[in-house]
Amino acid sequence: MPKALRPLRWLWQHFEEVILTIVVALLFTTVISNVLIRYLPFQIIWTEEFAKYLFVWTIFMGVSSAVKYDDHVRVGFFVDLLPPKWRSSVMLLANGLFLAFAAFVAYQGSQVFYLHLSIGKSIDSVHFPIAVFSVILPLAFGLTVIRLLQRILTDVRSFGAGRPLAADRVRETL
């Protein structure tokens, strides 16, 4: 890999973490300032609403991050009862269904984002265009689609080679 592309590769590998770090730092700062402002004779009314939107950003970016590390919550009790060959097939099917859902949300989210962008409405208390906050839907779920495609491709390669899927390998070490 050319040396000039290494920072881009690093950013791609850690994109969710970079965004989450920035958003959580902003969220922390906003919430702390909101608490401290209560003891002063004036108020900043936008901090509470801004914190709500930042929290939503954190949740949606966390979905993509959890998929990337195969760390999302799943109910595996019934899947664990299946033989390994069936377990792999069921996990691939579940990831495929999750992929369809994430693609649907990304598409619908992009429609909402474009609607907010075309209207040009801003949130009164924050004085930001609402599109700045609604862009998280296509961004986070688009990333989730990409991360799920990466996961499915890795799992299909493992499945074809007769190796257990990533989730099975983690389960075996526990």
Residue pairs with C-beta under 8 A, 6 or more apart in sequence:
1 9
11 18
15 143
16 61
16 62
16 64
16 65
16 68
16 143
17 65
19 57
19 61
20 58
20 61
20 62
20 65
23 54
23 57
23 58
23 61
24 58
26 54
27 51
27 54
27 55
27 58
30 47
30 50
30 51
30 54
31 47
31 51
33 44
33 47
34 44
34 47
34 48
34 51
37 43
37 44
37 47
45 125
46 125
46 126
46 127
49 123
49 125
49 126
50 126
53 126
53 133
56 133
56 136
57 133
57 136
57 140
60 136
60 137
60 139
60 140
60 141
61 136
61 140
61 143
63 72
63 140
63 141
63 144
64 140
64 141
64 143
64 144
64 147
65 71
66 72
66 73
67 98
67 144
67 147
67 148
67 151
68 147
68 150
68 151
70 151
70 166
70 167
70 170
74 94
74 167
76 167
76 171
79 87
79 90
79 91
80 87
80 171
82 90
84 164
84 168
87 165
87 168
88 155
88 158
88 159
88 164
88 165
88 168
89 159
91 155
91 165
91 167
91 168
92 152
92 155
92 156
92 159
92 165
95 148
95 151
95 152
95 155
96 152
98 148
99 145
99 148
99 149
99 152
102 141
102 144
102 145
102 148
103 141
103 145
105 137
105 141
106 137
106 138
106 141
106 142
106 144
106 145
107 138
108 137
109 134
109 136
109 137
109 138
109 141
110 137
110 138
112 134
112 137
113 131
113 134
113 135
113 137
113 138
116 129
116 130
116 131
116 134
117 129
117 131
119 130
120 129
121 129
121 130
122 128
122 129
122 130
123 129
123 130
123 133
151 166
154 166
155 165
155 166
158 164
158 165
158 166
159 165
164 172
